[in-house]
Structures are given as C-alpha cells and as structure tokens.
Amino acid sequence: MMESKISIETVIQLDSPEEAKFIYESLIPEVNDHHFERSQILLRLETNSLIMTVNSQDITAAKANISSMLKWITLVSELIQIIPKKIVNT
C-alpha cells in the first residue's frame, strides 16, 4: 500500500440520479481494473453526484488521474446524449 501525501476530493453534480448512476457504473470497471503505483482513485455515488477521491504520492500523479477521470466522465456524459434513453435508464 502506498503512502499518500496528497488527497483531493472532487464532487461532480449531474442532471439526474439516473445519469449519475449510469456514469458511475460505466467508470467503476476503469477504477477497479487500474492499479497505479503512485496514486489511488476512489469513486462513490450519492444521489445525483459522483464523489471522486484521489490519494497520491505527488501532485503530478494526482493531476494525471483527475484529468483522466474527468475525460471519462465527459465522454460518458456525451454518449448519454447520443444513445437512446431506454438504454441509459435500465
């Protein structure tokens, strides 16, 4: 287990609980499947918000992980606008 020097929590509020849940479920495999030496990402869902916590040894690793996760969130959010609502709400 790495020793964290930096801990950053980001709250991303979304339009609806359904959108938040869909994005959360889309990102959890990404978060769980990637193991980083210098940082750790924790993601949790609260109503219509995603709470992302990055624990890191240094600011460079923290910034890289936050940037990567925000890109994933943006991508999934944009896909929700394209795909039929039936798929999102299942």
Beta strands, then each sheet from edge to edge (+ up, - down):
strand 1: 6-13
strand 2: 39-46
strand 3: 49-56
sheet 1: 1+ 3- 2+
end
